[in-house]
Amino acid sequence: MAHCKKMNMFYVMMAMIYLLTSCTHGVAQQEGKGQASERQAANQEPENKTIKMMTYNLKFADPGFKPAWSVRRDWQVDLIHKYNPDIIGIQEGLKEQVDFLMDHLPQYVVIGEGRKGGDDDEHMAIFFKRDRFRLREMGTFQLSETPEILGSGPAINPRIVTWARLAVISRPADGKTSPYPADYRGHWENTQEFYVFNTHFFSGTDYPLAKLNSARLIMERIHKLERFGEWTKERPVFVLGDFNSKPGSAVYKALVGDENTNDPFLLKDSIKGGVGIDWVLYKGNIQVLSYEKVDYNVNGIYPSDHKPILVEFRILDE
């Protein structure tokens, strides 16, 4: 009889273990299905189809500006972490400022040089996320009658443009096969490229004709770079900067036109009608998802005399 009781307890224990294992397996299966559904939902809007662009005049390390750069530099890093742009065009950054941001934002690659060449003077640097984009080509040109000569133009505060041709790093989503077979020989299939220009125009009412000619020169350079070869489709173009000009000005009209303009070669503003002097302009098969003038401050104190402009775009399929 005792032996039968032991056997019954044995079967009861085995049955409990089986039920427990089955339930656990069922929960794991449900969790696995839930995670797969989440990944599938996330993959419905591929990450490489949206790009967040920021233009930001971070204010050079001016000894007379309060708070000092030694105080506000950490705020700059916090701001960028908080808003997480994919690409940033900065203006007015001196070497120490650019280097600090580069050291504290390792998720970005930084390109660009000073407006007199090398590390001299203010930089129009471009930061882009290293895990999202590959640098294909880059350059700098002067906003002067001799664009290829760095430092040309006015002896004080010459102006430049930093530009880059970037390619979206295309990686297959979970459970998807790569669009690139091992023996891939296609030219530009599955490749999404675009241009970014970053600049800072002459300030205030100084050099009105020079500002207008600077806008014309940028448009001329854009037209030259739009296509790499006959097999390529038109690449999107983004132009970031502090233009020290208002919407409706001659500079704005040279870049964007006005309500009566119907020129397909001109750029578009990411906010209708334009706002302020810091602009994010674009050209190509692109949709604006959101526009924000970033109101980042620490107890009412701002890290710059400019507020960053953050725009999210979607690159549309042809």
VOZADREN-438407 format. One record per residue (C-alpha): residue in one letter; x, y, z; residue number from 1. Coordinates in steps of 0.001 Angstrom, whole numbers, plus 524288, in hexadecimal, padded with zeros to 5 digits. Example, Ala and Ser with C-alpha at 12.3 -4.5 7.8 and 13.67 -1.06 7.14 Angstrom:
+-----+-------+-------+-------+-----+
: res :     X :     Y :     Z :   n :
+-----+-------+-------+-------+-----+
:   A : 8300C : 7EE6C : 81E78 :   1 :
:   S : 83566 : 7FBDC : 81BE4 :   2 :
+-----+-------+-------+-------+-----+
This chain:
+-----+-------+-------+-------+-----+
: res :     X :     Y :     Z :   n :
+-----+-------+-------+-------+-----+
:   M : 80000 : 80000 : 80000 :   1 :
:   A : 80B0C : 80932 : 80377 :   2 :
:   H : 81164 : 805DA : 7F685 :   3 :
:   C : 804E0 : 809A5 : 7EF3E :   4 :
:   K : 80457 : 816B6 : 7F675 :   5 :
:   K : 8126D : 81983 : 7F277 :   6 :
:   M : 80F47 : 81652 : 7E450 :   7 :
:   N : 80348 : 81F2A : 7E493 :   8 :
:   M : 80B5A : 82A6A : 7EA0C :   9 :
:   F : 81577 : 8281A : 7DF67 :  10 :
:   Y : 80B41 : 8295B : 7D497 :  11 :
:   V : 80541 : 83557 : 7DAF7 :  12 :
:   M : 812A0 : 83BF3 : 7DB4F :  13 :
:   M : 8156D : 83850 : 7CD34 :  14 :
:   A : 80837 : 83DA6 : 7C915 :  15 :
:   M : 80AEC : 84A76 : 7D02B :  16 :
:   I : 81852 : 84BD6 : 7C9B5 :  17 :
:   Y : 8123F : 84942 : 7BC60 :  18 :
:   L : 807A8 : 8536E : 7BE91 :  19 :
:   L : 81178 : 85D60 : 7C38E :  20 :
:   T : 81A7E : 85AFB : 7B7F3 :  21 :
:   S : 80F44 : 85BFE : 7AE50 :  22 :
:   C : 80A98 : 868C1 : 7B42E :  23 :
:   T : 81847 : 86E7D : 7B434 :  24 :
:   H : 81A57 : 86A3B : 7A623 :  25 :
:   G : 80D51 : 8703B : 7A269 :  26 :
:   V : 810D3 : 87D30 : 7A8DC :  27 :
:   A : 81E0F : 87D10 : 7A211 :  28 :
:   Q : 8175E : 87A66 : 7952B :  29 :
:   Q : 80DF5 : 88599 : 7976A :  30 :
:   E : 81931 : 88E9B : 79B40 :  31 :
:   G : 820B3 : 88A53 : 78F2D :  32 :
:   K : 814E9 : 88D10 : 786A6 :  33 :
:   G : 8132D : 89A49 : 78D30 :  34 :
:   Q : 82163 : 89DFB : 78AF3 :  35 :
:   A : 8208E : 89974 : 77CE1 :  36 :
:   S : 8144A : 8A1A0 : 77AFE :  37 :
:   E : 81B26 : 8AD69 : 780CA :  38 :
:   R : 826C3 : 8AB7C : 777AE :  39 :
:   Q : 81D95 : 8A9E4 : 76C34 :  40 :
:   A : 8164B : 8B658 : 76FD5 :  41 :
:   A : 8231A : 8BD8D : 77171 :  42 :
:   N : 82793 : 8B8D0 : 76434 :  43 :
:   Q : 81B6F : 8BDF4 : 75D84 :  44 :
:   E : 821E3 : 8CB6B : 75D80 :  45 :
:   P : 83044 : 8C88F : 75ADC :  46 :
:   E : 83986 : 8D0E9 : 762BE :  47 :
:   N : 8411F : 8D4BB : 756AD :  48 :
:   K : 8351E : 8DB82 : 7510F :  49 :
:   T : 834D5 : 8E61D : 75B8A :  50 :
:   I : 83F87 : 8EFF0 : 75EAD :  51 :
:   K : 83FCC : 8FA22 : 76974 :  52 :
:   M : 84771 : 90647 : 7657B :  53 :
:   M : 84BD3 : 910F8 : 76ED1 :  54 :
:   T : 851D5 : 91E21 : 76BE7 :  55 :
:   Y : 857E7 : 924BB : 777A1 :  56 :
:   N : 85FFF : 930F6 : 77997 :  57 :
:   L : 865F1 : 92D19 : 7869A :  58 :
:   K : 86C64 : 93A83 : 788DB :  59 :
:   F : 87B22 : 93B27 : 78842 :  60 :
:   A : 882E2 : 93B0F : 794F0 :  61 :
:   D : 88151 : 949B1 : 796C5 :  62 :
:   P : 8876B : 94E27 : 7A3B2 :  63 :
:   G : 87CD2 : 95888 : 7A4B1 :  64 :
:   F : 87184 : 94F03 : 7A326 :  65 :
:   K : 86B2F : 949D4 : 7AF7D :  66 :
:   P : 86AFF : 93F08 : 7B35C :  67 :
:   A : 878CC : 93BD5 : 7AF20 :  68 :
:   W : 87B7C : 93075 : 7A5FE :  69 :
:   S : 88132 : 928BA : 7B175 :  70 :
:   V : 8739A : 928FF : 7B77F :  71 :
:   R : 86AD7 : 92767 : 7ABB2 :  72 :
:   R : 872DC : 91D28 : 7A48E :  73 :
:   D : 86CCC : 91233 : 7AC9B :  74 :
:   W : 85F63 : 917B4 : 7A994 :  75 :
:   Q : 86264 : 91692 : 79B21 :  76 :
:   V : 8655F : 90828 : 79CBE :  77 :
:   D : 8591A : 90600 : 7A4CB :  78 :
:   L : 850EF : 90D1F : 79AA6 :  79 :
:   I : 855F5 : 90475 : 78FBA :  80 :
:   H : 853F5 : 8F812 : 797A6 :  81 :
:   K : 84623 : 8FC42 : 79AE5 :  82 :
:   Y : 841C8 : 8FF7C : 78D0C :  83 :
:   N : 84A34 : 8F537 : 78673 :  84 :
:   P : 84BC4 : 8FAFA : 778BF :  85 :
:   D : 85198 : 8F24B : 76E42 :  86 :
:   I : 858ED : 8FD91 : 767FD :  87 :
:   I : 85CF5 : 90AB6 : 76DB9 :  88 :
:   G : 86240 : 9168F : 766AB :  89 :
:   I : 868C1 : 91F7E : 77099 :  90 :
:   Q : 86CF8 : 92D73 : 76EB5 :  91 :
:   E : 876F8 : 935B0 : 77611 :  92 :
:   G : 87DFB : 92A32 : 77C4C :  93 :
:   L : 88C47 : 92CE0 : 77F3C :  94 :
:   K : 895E6 : 9218B : 77F80 :  95 :
:   E : 894D9 : 91F56 : 78E3F :  96 :
:   Q : 88615 : 91F3A : 78D5D :  97 :
:   V : 8859B : 915D2 : 781F0 :  98 :
:   D : 88F97 : 90CFA : 78884 :  99 :
:   F : 887E0 : 90CD6 : 7953E : 100 :
:   L : 87B6A : 908DF : 78E56 : 101 :
:   M : 882B5 : 8FEAD : 7866E : 102 :
:   D : 88884 : 8F8BB : 792D2 : 103 :
:   H : 87B7B : 8F880 : 79A02 : 104 :
:   L : 87303 : 8F417 : 78EB1 : 105 :
:   P : 87A16 : 8E7E1 : 789E4 : 106 :
:   Q : 86DEF : 8E349 : 782AA : 107 :
:   Y : 870C3 : 8EDCF : 7787E : 108 :
:   V : 87B28 : 8EFD6 : 76E32 : 109 :
:   V : 87F03 : 8FE10 : 76C68 : 110 :
:   I : 88414 : 9044F : 75FE5 : 111 :
:   G : 8879F : 91228 : 75C2C : 112 :
:   E : 89219 : 91C47 : 75E5C : 113 :
:   G : 893B2 : 92A76 : 76230 : 114 :
:   R : 88FA0 : 93525 : 758E6 : 115 :
:   K : 89DCE : 938CC : 75685 : 116 :
:   G : 8A1AA : 92A98 : 754A7 : 117 :
:   G : 8A655 : 92048 : 75E40 : 118 :
:   D : 8A2F0 : 92377 : 76C60 : 119 :
:   D : 8A315 : 93232 : 76A70 : 120 :
:   D : 896F1 : 93A13 : 76DD9 : 121 :
:   E : 888DD : 93575 : 76EC9 : 122 :
:   H : 884C8 : 92838 : 76972 : 123 :
:   M : 8789D : 9249D : 761E2 : 124 :
:   A : 879B1 : 91690 : 76681 : 125 :
:   I : 87057 : 90B97 : 762F7 : 126 :
:   F : 86DD8 : 900BA : 76CD4 : 127 :
:   F : 8677D : 8F42F : 76815 : 128 :
:   K : 86490 : 8E756 : 76ECF : 129 :
:   R : 86F07 : 8DD62 : 76BE5 : 130 :
:   D : 865BE : 8D1C0 : 76C8D : 131 :
:   R : 85C05 : 8D795 : 762F0 : 132 :
:   F : 863F4 : 8DDF8 : 75830 : 133 :
:   R : 87033 : 8DBC1 : 75046 : 134 :
:   L : 8780C : 8E74B : 74B4B : 135 :
:   R : 8799C : 8E6B9 : 73C8B : 136 :
:   E : 87F12 : 8F424 : 739C2 : 137 :
:   M : 8814B : 90116 : 740A6 : 138 :
:   G : 8865C : 90E95 : 73DE8 : 139 :
:   T : 88751 : 91CCD : 741CB : 140 :
:   F : 885DD : 928CA : 73961 : 141 :
:   Q : 88706 : 93727 : 73C50 : 142 :
:   L : 87BCA : 94091 : 73A8A : 143 :
:   S : 883E1 : 949EB : 73273 : 144 :
:   E : 887B8 : 94CE6 : 72474 : 145 :
:   T : 8921B : 94246 : 725C3 : 146 :
:   P : 88AC8 : 936F0 : 72C34 : 147 :
:   E : 89628 : 92D61 : 72B94 : 148 :
:   I : 89F40 : 93643 : 73356 : 149 :
:   L : 89C8B : 93472 : 741CC : 150 :
:   G : 89D27 : 94117 : 74967 : 151 :
:   S : 899EA : 9495B : 73D98 : 152 :
:   G : 88FF5 : 9541C : 73E88 : 153 :
:   P : 88FBC : 95E3D : 7496F : 154 :
:   A : 89BCC : 95EA3 : 75210 : 155 :
:   I : 892FE : 95D9A : 75E0A : 156 :
:   N : 8889B : 95300 : 75F18 : 157 :
:   P : 88978 : 94C87 : 751C2 : 158 :
:   R : 87EB0 : 942A5 : 74F47 : 159 :
:   I : 87ED0 : 93489 : 74ADD : 160 :
:   V : 87647 : 928D0 : 747DC : 161 :
:   T : 87915 : 91AFE : 74C83 : 162 :
:   W : 87237 : 9107C : 744AC : 163 :
:   A : 87172 : 901BC : 744A5 : 164 :
:   R : 86BF7 : 8F6E5 : 73C3B : 165 :
:   L : 866E8 : 8EC7C : 74585 : 166 :
:   A : 86188 : 8DEE7 : 74322 : 167 :
:   V : 857B1 : 8D85B : 74BF1 : 168 :
:   I : 85D5E : 8CBD6 : 75183 : 169 :
:   S : 85396 : 8C19D : 74D20 : 170 :
:   R : 8528E : 8B5FB : 7562B : 171 :
:   P : 84830 : 8AB54 : 75519 : 172 :
:   A : 83D68 : 8AB56 : 75F37 : 173 :
:   D : 83BEB : 89FA0 : 76842 : 174 :
:   G : 8383F : 893B5 : 76072 : 175 :
:   K : 83AD2 : 89A82 : 75387 : 176 :
:   T : 84546 : 89727 : 749AD : 177 :
:   S : 84F2B : 8A15B : 745A5 : 178 :
:   P : 84C61 : 8A8C1 : 73909 : 179 :
:   Y : 85AD1 : 8A70B : 73605 : 180 :
:   P : 85EAF : 8994C : 731AF : 181 :
:   A : 86CC3 : 89501 : 73341 : 182 :
:   D : 86F7A : 89747 : 724D5 : 183 :
:   Y : 868C3 : 8A49F : 72483 : 184 :
:   R : 86D17 : 8AC84 : 718C3 : 185 :
:   G : 861E0 : 8B61A : 716EE : 186 :
:   H : 864E3 : 8C48B : 71648 : 187 :
:   W : 85B90 : 8CB36 : 71F9D : 188 :
:   E : 8509E : 8C193 : 721E4 : 189 :
:   N : 84B57 : 8C23B : 72FC2 : 190 :
:   T : 8544F : 8CDC8 : 7328B : 191 :
:   Q : 84E8E : 8DA13 : 73876 : 192 :
:   E : 857AD : 8E5B2 : 73795 : 193 :
:   F : 8559F : 8F40A : 73A8C : 194 :
:   Y : 85D28 : 900C9 : 73BFF : 195 :
:   V : 85E4F : 90981 : 747E5 : 196 :
:   F : 8631A : 9179F : 74717 : 197 :
:   N : 865FF : 91FA2 : 75345 : 198 :
:   T : 86914 : 92E20 : 7537D : 199 :
:   H : 868C0 : 93B11 : 75AB6 : 200 :
:   F : 8663B : 9476E : 752DE : 201 :
:   F : 86B6E : 9550A : 75574 : 202 :
:   S : 864C3 : 95B2A : 7611F : 203 :
:   G : 85AFE : 9661A : 7625F : 204 :
:   T : 85A61 : 96FE0 : 75754 : 205 :
:   D : 868B2 : 96DD0 : 753C4 : 206 :
:   Y : 86BD2 : 96A30 : 745C6 : 207 :
:   P : 85DE9 : 96917 : 74052 : 208 :
:   L : 862D3 : 9665C : 73289 : 209 :
:   A : 86CA8 : 95C6A : 737C0 : 210 :
:   K : 861B0 : 95537 : 73EC7 : 211 :
:   L : 8598B : 954D2 : 73278 : 212 :
:   N : 8650C : 94FF5 : 72A67 : 213 :
:   S : 867DD : 945CC : 734EE : 214 :
:   A : 85A18 : 94068 : 73343 : 215 :
:   R : 85BD8 : 9400A : 72486 : 216 :
:   L : 868F4 : 93925 : 725DE : 217 :
:   I : 8630D : 92E9D : 72EA1 : 218 :
:   M : 8583E : 92C35 : 724C2 : 219 :
:   E : 8624D : 92B2E : 719F1 : 220 :
:   R : 86A0A : 92118 : 721BB : 221 :
:   I : 85DC1 : 91946 : 724B7 : 222 :
:   H : 85A52 : 91865 : 7164C : 223 :
:   K : 867E8 : 9133C : 71329 : 224 :
:   L : 8673C : 9089C : 71D7B : 225 :
:   E : 85965 : 903BD : 71BBC : 226 :
:   R : 85CC3 : 8F81D : 71324 : 227 :
:   F : 868BF : 8EF86 : 71366 : 228 :
:   G : 86604 : 8E800 : 706E5 : 229 :
:   E : 85B40 : 8E51A : 6FD41 : 230 :
:   W : 85722 : 8D8F7 : 704CD : 231 :
:   T : 85488 : 8E03A : 71178 : 232 :
:   K : 847CD : 8E62E : 715E9 : 233 :
:   E : 84755 : 8F3F8 : 71B21 : 234 :
:   R : 84CD3 : 8F4BB : 728D4 : 235 :
:   P : 84601 : 8FC36 : 733AE : 236 :
:   V : 84CF4 : 90896 : 73811 : 237 :
:   F : 84C71 : 90EF4 : 74581 : 238 :
:   V : 851B9 : 91CA1 : 74817 : 239 :
:   L : 853A2 : 92078 : 75657 : 240 :
:   G : 85848 : 92D43 : 75BBA : 241 :
:   D : 85771 : 93A5E : 76229 : 242 :
:   F : 85459 : 94306 : 75679 : 243 :
:   N : 8536F : 94FF1 : 75DCA : 244 :
:   S : 84813 : 9533F : 754D1 : 245 :
:   K : 83979 : 95359 : 7568B : 246 :
:   P : 82F54 : 94C09 : 74E89 : 247 :
:   G : 82B5D : 95496 : 74328 : 248 :
:   S : 838F9 : 95A52 : 741CC : 249 :
:   A : 840EB : 959CE : 73538 : 250 :
:   V : 848F5 : 94EB3 : 73B19 : 251 :
:   Y : 83CC1 : 946D1 : 73E3D : 252 :
:   K : 8372F : 94904 : 730B4 : 253 :
:   A : 843F4 : 944BB : 72A5A : 254 :
:   L : 84368 : 937DE : 731D2 : 255 :
:   V : 834E3 : 93541 : 73362 : 256 :
:   G : 82D97 : 93F25 : 72B03 : 257 :
:   D : 8206D : 94468 : 72F5C : 258 :
:   E : 81212 : 940C1 : 72E80 : 259 :
:   N : 811FB : 943EE : 71FFA : 260 :
:   T : 81E1A : 93BF4 : 71CB9 : 261 :
:   N : 81CAE : 92F1D : 71592 : 262 :
:   D : 82AF2 : 92BA7 : 71345 : 263 :
:   P : 82DD3 : 91D0D : 7156A : 264 :
:   F : 83C4F : 91FF1 : 7171D : 265 :
:   L : 83A4D : 9281A : 72356 : 266 :
:   L : 83A3D : 92303 : 73144 : 267 :
:   K : 82EAE : 921FC : 73A76 : 268 :
:   D : 82DD2 : 926B0 : 74869 : 269 :
:   S : 82A79 : 91CA6 : 752B7 : 270 :
:   I : 82075 : 92602 : 7585D : 271 :
:   K : 81740 : 92CED : 74F20 : 272 :
:   G : 81A63 : 93B49 : 74D68 : 273 :
:   G : 826DE : 93A55 : 75549 : 274 :
:   V : 829EB : 93E92 : 7632D : 275 :
:   G : 8358A : 945C3 : 768EC : 276 :
:   I : 84359 : 9453E : 7636B : 277 :
:   D : 846F1 : 936FB : 76647 : 278 :
:   W : 841B6 : 92E66 : 75B64 : 279 :
:   V : 8411E : 92033 : 75763 : 280 :
:   L : 83E9A : 92006 : 748BF : 281 :
:   Y : 83D1E : 9142B : 74009 : 282 :
:   K : 83B39 : 90F3F : 73248 : 283 :
:   G : 836CF : 90223 : 72CEC : 284 :
:   N : 82CA4 : 8F7C3 : 72F62 : 285 :
:   I : 82B7A : 8FAB3 : 73DE3 : 286 :
:   Q : 8206D : 8FCA4 : 74795 : 287 :
:   V : 82171 : 90543 : 753A9 : 288 :
:   L : 81C7D : 8FDB4 : 75F7A : 289 :
:   S : 81EDA : 907C2 : 76A28 : 290 :
:   Y : 82513 : 91509 : 76C9C : 291 :
:   E : 8296E : 919F0 : 779EC : 292 :
:   K : 8305F : 925D3 : 77F00 : 293 :
:   V : 8370F : 91F7C : 78A97 : 294 :
:   D : 834B0 : 926C6 : 79746 : 295 :
:   Y : 83F5A : 92059 : 79F55 : 296 :
:   N : 843A9 : 927E4 : 7AB62 : 297 :
:   V : 848C4 : 9259C : 7B910 : 298 :
:   N : 840E6 : 92D27 : 7C315 : 299 :
:   G : 83D78 : 9372E : 7B8B5 : 300 :
:   I : 84B78 : 938B7 : 7B3FF : 301 :
:   Y : 84E7C : 934D7 : 7A5FA : 302 :
:   P : 85B12 : 92E83 : 7A11B : 303 :
:   S : 85BA8 : 93785 : 7953D : 304 :
:   D : 855DE : 943F7 : 78FBC : 305 :
:   H : 84F4D : 93B60 : 78563 : 306 :
:   K : 8456C : 9308E : 78713 : 307 :
:   P : 847E8 : 9244A : 77F25 : 308 :
:   I : 83E86 : 920D9 : 77439 : 309 :
:   L : 83B18 : 91265 : 773A9 : 310 :
:   V : 8340B : 90CB3 : 767E8 : 311 :
:   E : 83085 : 8FE8D : 76574 : 312 :
:   F : 82F61 : 8FA44 : 75750 : 313 :
:   R : 82AF8 : 8EE03 : 7506C : 314 :
:   I : 831AE : 8EA2A : 743C8 : 315 :
:   L : 826E5 : 8E59C : 73AD1 : 316 :
:   D : 827CD : 8DA51 : 7315F : 317 :
:   E : 82892 : 8DDB2 : 72318 : 318 :
+-----+-------+-------+-------+-----+
